[in-house]
Amino acid sequence: MILLIFRQCVLLGPIPIPIPIPPLCPLLGWAGRGGRSDMRIANVHERALPAGGAAAESLIDGLAGADDRLWPHDRWPPMRFEGGLREGSEGGHGPVRYEVIERRPGQLVRFRFTAPPGLVGEHGYELEADAGTVVLRHTLSGSAEERMRWQWPLLFGPLHDALIEDSLDRAVAAVSKVPYEPARWSRRARALRWLLKGLM
């Protein structure tokens, strides 16, 4: 029963059984249209890299390419764009879709969300070098509207955190030339991946 409610409320998929699942969705925190105000999202992950220069700059430039060493495509849906990583290109990973709105080679790339519904804002990677310190940062900022107000903290947020930490682990390994060893996800992330098995 819990799994059926989860799939109906979170994935919005119809379930061909005669039980009143949709009315239970508001119990998870969704007020729907005319309900509470939108929820702000400010999510930042960063990692100090052991080296900078061309090796670090190529991490951002190689996103969604044949030699992508930043995106954790070994554990998550791959990032893909129609026309490559250039401003105006549309793509995304799995059910999360976005378009490239800014790119500065070797320094920054920013995306604006186009799906799923209710996720409004942008995310991106930035490489910052200052006084010998090189930091790779991923920032997601925006708001969650309607269903996304509870989908973000319940589903998308925990999975996003696990994905980006995997991405930064890959970045450190790529720059330091040490073997990449996938980290163990949190218990919540593991549970969500199990529930969504076959859909990611």
Buried (B, 14 or more C-beta within 10 A) or exposed (E): EEEEBBBBBBBEEEEEEEEEBEEEBEEBBBEEEEEEEBBEBEBEBBBEBBEBEEBBBBBBBBBBBEEBBBBBBEBBBBBBBEEEBEEEBBBBBBEBBBBBBEBEEBBBBBBBBBEBEBBBBBBBBBBEBEEEEBBBBBBBEBBBBBBBBBBBBBBBBBBBBBBBBBBBBBBBBBBEEEEBEEEEBEEBBEEBBEBBEEEE
